Amino acid sequence: MKSWFIKSDNGLTKDNFKYNKEFSYIIAQLLANRNVKYTDVKSFLYPNFDNLHNPFLMKDIDKAVDILIEAIDNNSHIHIVGDYDQDGNSATVVLYKALQFFTDNLSFAIPHRVEDGYGISKGIVDEAKENNVDLIITCDNGISAFEIVDYCNKIGIPIIITDHHQVVVECDNQILPNACAVINPHRLDCEYPFKELCGAGVAFKLMQALYDELGGDEDYLIDLMQFVAMGTVCDVVDLVDENRFFVKQGLEILNNSTNKGINKLKSENSVGNVTTTTLGFKLGPCINAAGRLDTAKIGVELFLSDDEEETLGYAKDLVKLNEERKQLTNEAYLKVKRLIDENHYDKNGIIVVYDADIHESIAGIVAGRVKDYYYRPALVFTNSKDRVILKGSARSIEGFDIIEKLREFNDLFEKLGGHSMAAGFSIKAENLDLLRDKLNFEFEETEKNFVEKVKIDCSFDFKLISYKIVKELELLEPYGKGNPEPLFGTKNVEINEISLIGKNKNVIRLKLLQDDIEYTGIIFNNYEKYIEYLNKKFKVKDIFSDFKKTNCIIDILFTPIINEYMNSKTIQLLIKDIR
């Protein structure tokens, strides 16, 4: 299974929290584990607008603001070009709504995943020219759109790039598109103190700067953080620094939103309280589904529209598309898994698999599931419209920079982009096997590479668990990348009862006993692997039918939560791993 380690707080708990009287020792330990110094505790737990960095520290924002002010003064036609995922959707909405405070001469375009591919395309630019666009702003894309930016310059449309993806660097020199302004915190010459913004976050910083210059309504701007929160959570960037404030503030706004589209989407998904979990696993996937199977414009229109009937129709369409996406994904994953097992691709350090029937829009999701199951970097390919060219997506494991590895073989790709944990690309069909061989040539295949390392906050026996402490843990929310849910470990827990629950019988429920104290534990993910592991550990054919109470002792990793059901509150353990 996984390899467990107790986190090192580097002495922060002892040195920084020795005079602490505000929090329990558990909270102090968790803060120290997240490298939060005692002097920074208040800004971490209670972030506010004043904690945001000066947007003008970001390279080229001053240029972009000057261009925008001139465009607003001249009533120029401003055209926003986003991306087809949730972050691109959020960034587009942030720019559109923020600029709408100053001008109505606005339009937007979202590339079609299949017809246009990723990012701004020649077709989008040509259509903009036909519609007499005076200025283009990209969001969540454009940092590698060299040819398209040159084309914009050629036909006389100025363009501002806002993006957060990695800048192209060759021989320690960055290569930027020749735009009027290129706003990206990852620029090598950008001194902005926080680099981990998502596309919507970068778009917001540009609008923050514009509002500072023009004296825009700060409350109106802050209201847009509900969309920044959606992009930040769904793009899985670190929930620290500014991102923590965006999400914490954004969740409050989402839960009291006056935006008709948001409220309709919440209702259609039966979402009451919006959390990072419901954003990441319910609302966000609906927006992404539109970009995968239809047009991502639906998601933008949902949030821009103020019509009850129209927003309800959009919300229903998005939920329906997401259900279709789920079914396609499950079917594709099972087929790909069979191909991997039959061809023994799981014996390779990096899994490369091709299936002609996968809808190209879900290749990334399938690659993610393959990566999770085998705990190896995974590339999943399928056909493009032109069967000579294959399109694919990659997902990687912690500590393995997939884009850096793929760029070693740049000559094999027709297109390539992404970051350390995920990438998208196209390749000639004839180069697929060659790429698989090259990626795995001399790859160090040791078990050490393929064992997931799990960092535990501290040991936490059942006798220490209380409502007070579990409630206090909520201070650290919202959780996400960079600020994970608290994870505790304990040994010698007896399984008293085991069963499968849920509509699809894919959730394991355990009655667990330690020191005569019993709690219910739930395992939501990878239930097949855990059943297989328990069968092997206790030497039974079927843990459910052959279950015996004696000698069923395990160690567990868990997060305690307060479960509310039928007006009753109980402490429940979310089991993250067992051994």
Order of alpha helices (4+ residues) and beta strands (2+ residues): beta-alpha-alpha-alpha-alpha-beta-alpha-beta-alpha-beta-alpha-beta-beta-beta-beta-alpha-alpha-alpha-alpha-alpha-alpha-alpha-alpha-beta-alpha-beta-beta-alpha-beta-beta-alpha-beta-beta-alpha-beta-beta-beta-alpha-beta-beta
